[in-house]
């Protein structure tokens, strides 16, 4: 790693830490940074204390705001890393975490959860996130199996299959909304899921999914050299000794788990999986050894700040986070591609 790349990574880490602090301190009820730092310096002491002994500030920070901020960072890192994996594997700069039908599968899962149960929580873990996670993973599995013929899974067939399956699933979602009167009563919950947000996140959700996300992120770094080989083409990768079929399946599984985990925490939030990898690629280069880390940090920081903006712009009303990421992410990506094109390598 060159000095410039080291400086970039250090800057990204510092930016993430600063954004986490600011997002934890500010919201519809802003708190002094001094108070925030004091509470965050000993969170276990506040958690273990009885409810009567806890201050309003500690309740807001530890029980409400901190789970939300951590969820945003995990989701941003997951979507960004997943975007890097898919783009590197498929050698397609337009590939994003949802292109295999993950978003459509998650939307159908959430729709079924609301239409069948109407519940929003079960033992501290949401029924909607659970169904969304299962729907996303099942859809990716179906897309991959449909696109695989005689042990071969060409990129173009994979992309087209994902597009077709997504169209069918979204049509099914629309049909369910029209036909199910019970679902129409819960349409607000479905809309909130489709546009993304972190308002209902809690520690149990984080403790369940954080180990999965961190493990997949860790394995993503292991695949860096494989992705570098894939960037030269599948035939070249095969000649370099890479088991193309096996590693392609593993990378798709890891990226899909990252995306499904993110969806179950936040709903459907777009543009992070495109914007963060491209921004990181311009800043640090195409080598996946550094790119995955840089993109994960970029995605986490951007998502934390987007959620902060969603909370404070029209406080106490919250804007869906997916709206903020699209409004900010699209112009930023266009700016990077137009004004930093000479620094861009794929």
TAQUI-V734525 format. One record per pair of residues at least 12 apart in sequence whose C-alpha atoms are under 7 Angstrom apart, sorted by the first residue. I is the first residue (numbers start at 1). J is the second residue. Records with the same first field share a line. If there is no record, write none. Layout:
I = J + J
This chain:
5 = 284
9 = 294
12 = 297 + 298
13 = 297
15 = 301
16 = 297 + 300 + 301
19 = 301 + 304 + 305
20 = 69 + 304
23 = 69 + 304 + 305 + 308
24 = 61 + 65 + 66 + 69
27 = 308 + 311 + 312
28 = 311 + 312 + 315 + 316
39 = 58
46 = 58
67 = 201 + 202 + 203
68 = 198 + 199 + 201
69 = 304
71 = 206 + 265
72 = 300 + 303 + 304
73 = 300 + 301 + 303 + 304
74 = 300
75 = 262 + 300
76 = 272 + 299 + 300 + 303
77 = 296 + 297 + 299 + 300
78 = 213 + 258 + 259 + 262 + 296
79 = 97 + 258 + 259 + 262 + 272 + 273
80 = 272 + 273 + 276 + 277 + 295 + 296 + 299
81 = 292 + 295 + 296
82 = 97 + 255 + 258 + 259 + 273
83 = 95 + 96 + 97 + 273 + 274 + 277
84 = 277 + 292
85 = 251 + 255
88 = 227 + 230 + 231
89 = 227 + 230 + 231
90 = 155
91 = 231
96 = 273 + 274
97 = 259 + 273
99 = 159 + 162
100 = 140 + 143 + 159 + 162
101 = 139 + 140 + 162 + 163 + 165 + 166
102 = 136 + 137 + 139 + 140 + 260
103 = 136 + 268
104 = 166 + 169 + 170
105 = 135 + 136 + 139 + 169
106 = 132 + 133 + 135 + 136
107 = 132 + 194
108 = 135 + 169 + 173
109 = 131 + 132 + 135
110 = 128 + 129 + 131 + 132 + 190
111 = 173 + 190
113 = 127 + 128 + 131
114 = 128 + 183 + 186
115 = 180 + 182 + 183
118 = 186
124 = 204
125 = 204 + 205
129 = 264 + 265
130 = 264
132 = 264
133 = 260 + 261 + 263 + 264
136 = 260
137 = 256 + 257 + 260
143 = 161 + 162
144 = 158
147 = 161
193 = 267 + 268
194 = 267 + 268
195 = 267 + 268 + 269 + 320 + 321 + 322 + 323
196 = 266 + 267 + 268 + 269 + 320 + 321 + 322
197 = 266 + 267 + 320 + 321
198 = 266
209 = 261
213 = 258 + 261
216 = 254 + 258
221 = 289 + 292
224 = 288 + 289
227 = 288
228 = 287 + 288
269 = 322
270 = 322 + 325 + 326
271 = 325 + 326 + 329
272 = 299
275 = 329 + 333
276 = 295 + 298 + 299
277 = 295
279 = 336
280 = 294 + 295 + 298
281 = 344 + 345
282 = 343 + 344
285 = 345
286 = 345 + 346
306 = 321 + 324 + 325
307 = 321
310 = 324
